[in-house]
């Protein structure tokens, strides 16, 4: 079956460029190849796709005359073929399959086994269908999903410019909410503001991310607030024997960066064990007093600051102070020296920290931008063997992503390239106890024609 699927898609990919350009505005061929290897586990994934559309590539504004147009998406995921389609005109839009969805919410109907970082390529989703009507740049409609709206359709609402999105599936009482605001889109005077919220949940429970940045050109200062609520595994990369961290996790982060080199940051993370099946209350209904009394509930806090001892045209030397605490029973102070270079299109920061409890870490991060569409970024963290306090690793350095991870691993490394045609990510880590190395590689390519 896998061989036939590859032959079928390969035939389409070969024949398509000769015929369909007569009818399409733009088409794209591409693939995603992914592998994970460790001492005890090996996993591989592949996704081949072809996308074609006769929709206009750009419109001056959403209210412009929109012609009737279609988009088709053919793909295989680990050899299994899928077909998706979308039709749209000025008054309505409809789609079906495993790619097109009415909301851009990252969590909405997503297939957790696949993702895309390529521009103009929709995220992989579970089988679904939707239809919506347009009115004065608003969109409202209904959707079907094999995972949460199989017998009873859900409904959704999208505001102009997609500032606000909402979807609800009454069958399982699942809900999705998005808020995306950029002050530059409204030509507002004053500081530049970017705010993004994406949530999903069921009944009274919810998970998601929150990010807000306020940058003042006059003060040359940025204020950032980040929040996260979700699975513990997404926030903690730790020894699997530490089962006390299975459950739900939350993160709050507040930071101030002034003149690129002065910074003040406060980070707090909470972890709470899942409520037992015999307890009908949701996670959000458990009181803070119960959380404190639960021996499996833990709390981490970091308060840190950095200031330059020297800086010039070729960078500066920063002195760092961080206070680490855990459950109010463990506390240590870290002092560090870092080299930092901040320019318009790239930044580098690397150094070492020594803690009063004997722990040591070496860490760094960098980001190189050619323009808005090309970015090479990375980060690393090396911990002294026997460290007693978990450290913070920035798995991604993009400013608008919630990507902090608390880890006890001896080493962690990540490199990521984003561009219009190629997205490449490689990450490596070595576990603390069994010295087990794991490497994850994801390569995505596309060729527009």
Helices and strands as residue ranges (DSSP letters): H 2-19, G 20-22, E 26-38, E 42-53, E 69-77, E 80-88, E 92-97, E 128-135, E 138-145, E 149-158, G 160-162, E 164-169, E 174-182, G 183-186, E 192-202, E 207-216, E 221-231, G 232-234, E 236-237, G 243-245, E 248-258, E 262-272, G 283-285, H 288-293, E 298-312, E 315-326, E 330-342, E 346-355, E 360-369, E 375-383, E 391-394, E 404-407, E 411-418, E 422-430, E 437-448
